[in-house]
Amino acid sequence: MWLTRCECIFLFFSIIMIQSAIAQEKVNFYPNGILNARENVDLRDNVPELYCYKPVNQIHSKVFLIIPGGGYSRVAIAHEGHDVAKRLQKLGYASYVLRYRLPTDSQMIDKRIAPIQDAQMAITYIRRNGESDGVNVGQVGVLGFSAGGHLASTLSTHFGISYIGPIEDGILRPDFSVLVYPVITMLDSITHQGSKRNLIGPLFEESDVARFSNESQVNRDTPSTYLVHAEDDVVVPIANSLLYKKALDLYRIPNELYQYKFGGHGFGLTNKKEDGDWFGDMLEWLEKKSL
């Protein structure tokens, strides 16, 4: 039986709609209202969002919480968020993409903790509700880029502190971390000044510098970590990753640094300046490593 032209067009768009529905779903991970928001303030577009990506056939039980970068002044949710989730999806991994709040004094009671609150709410949601979303939740890890790498490393080192209220033990700690050209430290000579200023500035308390310099927050329970950085990164120097690696080594925490000579900053999935596939190597390392 031959389909008419109209029927073919309808079928085509129906398939596209189904594929889009499978591709991503925005989930409500703040069911009781956004934490730490000032009353009667218009958040405009600075609202946290979480997107679920399910593969048609989930081969792997590792689930990724993806945190894009942007210097805590924007969220690079396309090439460091949705594009990453789509690649994982094709390989049989489920993931969630987080659009976290940008620290803003006028909107938040304490802007310093708004991003980590969103990240802790996101990992809590995945562990509590992933199965309801149709995701096989095994290990839950975090994959962060640049300032999103700072937030991912905060999630990976501050899990002993709940910024979201009473929570059951163990739910906030990622099972593994992937940090791609991450901001790690708040030390002046090494940090990304924009990220530092936006998160804990413009006036800096020494206690905040220490608190959010995550190399100093590593302990024996920090999760295994895969790091990616280019030596010629002048935006976020590779010294950030080296500091974190040194701290991990001190506690004998399994880690790997995929180090490019060239690549600069912000290359996302593909470094066009040098051969090598950090993404494929990362997945291979995670699957072989006993985390």
C-alpha positions in Angstrom: 0.0 0.0 0.0 1.5 3.3 -1.1 1.3 6.3 1.2 0.2 9.7 -0.1 2.5 12.7 -0.1 0.7 14.2 2.9 0.9 10.9 4.8 4.6 10.7 4.1 5.1 14.2 5.4 3.0 13.4 8.5 5.0 10.2 9.1 8.3 12.1 8.7 7.4 14.7 11.3 6.0 12.1 13.6 9.3 10.3 13.6 11.2 13.6 14.2 8.9 14.4 17.2 9.4 10.9 18.7 13.2 11.1 18.3 13.1 14.6 19.9 11.1 13.2 22.8 13.6 10.4 23.3 16.5 12.8 22.9 15.8 15.0 25.9 13.2 15.7 28.6 13.2 18.6 30.9 12.6 17.4 34.5 11.4 19.2 37.6 14.2 18.8 40.1 13.1 21.7 42.3 9.5 20.5 43.2 9.3 22.6 46.3 10.6 25.8 44.9 14.1 27.1 44.2 16.4 27.3 47.3 18.2 30.5 48.3 16.1 32.8 46.2 15.2 36.3 47.4 11.5 36.8 47.8 9.6 38.7 45.1 12.6 38.9 42.8 12.2 38.2 39.1 14.8 35.6 38.2 14.3 36.3 34.5 16.1 33.5 32.6 18.4 32.7 35.5 16.4 29.6 36.5 18.0 26.2 37.1 17.0 23.5 34.6 17.8 19.8 34.3 17.5 17.8 31.0 17.4 14.0 30.9 18.9 12.2 27.9 18.0 8.5 27.6 19.4 6.2 24.9 17.0 4.0 23.0 19.0 1.1 24.4 20.9 1.9 27.6 23.9 -0.4 27.4 25.8 1.1 30.4 24.6 1.8 33.9 27.0 4.7 34.5 25.0 7.9 34.4 26.6 11.3 33.9 25.6 14.7 35.3 26.9 17.1 32.8 27.8 20.6 33.9 28.8 23.1 31.2 31.2 26.0 31.7 30.9 29.7 31.1 32.9 31.5 33.8 29.9 31.7 36.1 28.7 34.5 33.8 26.8 32.2 31.3 26.2 28.6 30.7 27.7 27.1 27.5 24.9 24.5 27.4 25.2 23.7 23.7 28.7 22.4 23.0 29.6 21.6 26.7 26.1 20.3 27.5 23.6 19.0 25.0 26.2 18.0 22.5 28.0 15.9 25.1 24.8 14.2 26.2 23.9 13.3 22.6 27.3 11.7 22.1 26.8 9.7 25.3 23.3 8.8 24.2 24.6 7.3 20.9 27.0 5.1 22.9 24.3 3.8 25.2 24.8 6.0 28.2 22.1 8.0 30.0 22.9 11.5 31.2 21.5 14.7 32.6 22.5 18.2 31.6 22.4 20.9 34.3 21.8 24.5 33.7 22.7 26.0 37.0 22.1 29.5 38.4 24.6 32.1 37.8 25.7 33.8 41.1 23.8 37.0 41.4 23.6 39.0 44.6 20.3 40.7 43.6 18.5 37.4 43.2 20.1 35.2 45.8 20.4 35.4 49.6 23.9 33.8 49.3 25.1 33.8 45.7 28.2 31.7 46.6 26.3 28.5 47.2 23.6 28.8 44.5 25.5 26.8 41.9 26.4 24.0 44.3 22.8 23.9 45.6 21.7 23.3 42.0 24.3 20.6 41.5 23.4 18.8 44.8 19.7 19.0 43.9 20.5 17.5 40.5 22.5 14.5 41.7 19.9 13.9 44.4 17.1 13.9 41.8 19.0 11.4 39.6 19.5 9.0 42.4 15.9 9.3 43.7 14.1 9.6 40.4 16.2 8.2 37.6 14.4 4.9 37.5 11.1 6.8 37.2 12.6 8.6 34.2 13.3 5.2 32.6 17.1 5.3 33.4 19.0 2.4 34.8 20.9 4.1 37.5 24.1 2.4 38.5 27.0 4.7 39.3 26.4 8.4 39.0 29.3 10.6 38.0 29.8 14.2 37.2 31.3 15.7 34.0 32.2 19.4 34.1 33.9 21.9 31.8 35.8 25.0 32.8 33.8 26.8 35.5 31.4 23.8 35.3 34.5 21.8 36.1 34.9 24.0 39.2 31.3 23.3 40.2 31.9 19.5 39.4 35.0 19.5 41.6 33.0 21.3 44.3 30.3 18.6 44.1 33.2 16.1 44.3 34.8 17.6 47.4 32.0 19.3 49.4 29.7 16.3 49.5 30.1 16.1 53.3 28.2 19.4 53.5 24.6 19.5 52.4 23.8 22.9 51.0 20.2 21.7 50.4 19.0 20.7 53.8 18.8 17.3 55.6 19.7 14.5 53.2 20.5 10.8 53.5 24.1 9.8 53.8 26.0 9.1 50.6 23.6 10.6 48.2 25.6 13.7 47.4 28.9 12.1 46.6 29.5 11.4 42.9 30.9 8.0 42.1 33.4 9.4 39.6 34.4 12.8 38.3 35.5 14.0 34.8 37.0 17.5 34.8 37.7 19.1 31.5 40.0 22.2 31.5 38.6 22.9 35.0 38.8 25.9 37.2 40.0 24.3 40.4 41.6 26.9 42.6 40.7 30.5 43.7 44.4 31.4 44.2 45.1 34.6 42.3 48.1 33.4 40.3 46.3 30.4 38.9 42.6 30.9 39.0 40.3 32.2 36.3 39.7 35.7 37.6 36.2 36.0 36.0 35.0 32.8 37.7 36.4 33.9 41.0 34.9 37.3 40.9 31.5 36.1 39.8 31.3 33.3 42.4 32.9 34.9 45.5 33.6 38.5 44.6 34.0 41.3 44.0 35.4 41.5 47.5 37.2 38.4 48.6 37.2 36.9 52.1 40.2 34.6 52.7 37.8 32.0 54.1 36.0 31.9 50.8 39.2 31.6 48.8 40.2 28.6 50.9 36.7 27.1 50.9 36.3 27.1 47.1 39.9 26.2 46.2 39.0 22.6 45.7 42.5 21.2 45.6 42.6 21.9 49.4 39.2 20.1 49.9 40.3 16.8 48.5 40.3 13.9 51.0 40.5 10.1 51.0 36.8 9.9 50.0 37.1 12.1 46.9 36.0 10.1 43.9 38.3 8.8 41.1 38.9 11.5 38.6 39.7 11.9 34.9 41.2 15.3 34.0 41.6 16.9 30.6 43.7 20.0 29.9 45.8 21.6 27.2 49.3 23.0 28.1 48.7 26.1 26.1 45.4 27.1 27.9 45.9 30.7 28.8 42.3 31.2 30.1 42.4 28.5 32.7 46.0 27.4 33.2 46.8 23.7 33.3 48.2 24.4 36.8 44.6 24.0 38.0 44.4 20.4 36.9 47.9 19.7 38.1 47.0 21.0 41.6 44.0 18.7 41.8 46.0 15.8 40.5 48.7 16.4 43.1 46.0 16.4 45.8 44.5 13.2 44.5 47.9 11.5 44.3 48.5 12.5 47.9 45.5 10.4 49.0 46.2 7.7 46.4 42.9 8.3 44.6 42.8 6.8 41.1 43.2 9.5 38.5 44.3 10.2 35.0 45.3 13.4 33.2 44.8 13.5 29.4 47.2 16.2 28.5 47.3 18.0 25.2 50.2 20.2 24.1 47.9 22.4 22.0 44.2 23.1 22.2 43.7 26.2 24.2 40.5 26.6 26.1 36.9 25.6 25.5 37.3 23.0 22.8 34.5 20.8 24.2 34.3 17.3 22.7 36.9 17.8 19.9 40.3 19.4 20.1 40.9 20.7 16.5 44.5 21.7 17.2 45.8 18.2 18.1 45.0 14.6 17.4 43.6 12.5 20.1 40.2 11.6 21.5 40.0 12.4 25.2 36.3 11.5 25.2 36.8 7.9 24.0 39.9 7.5 26.3 37.9 8.8 29.2 35.1 6.3 28.7 37.6 3.4 28.3 39.3 4.5 31.5 36.1 4.7 33.5 34.9 1.3 32.3 38.2 -0.4 33.2 38.8 1.4 36.4 37.4 0.0 39.6 35.8 3.1 41.0 
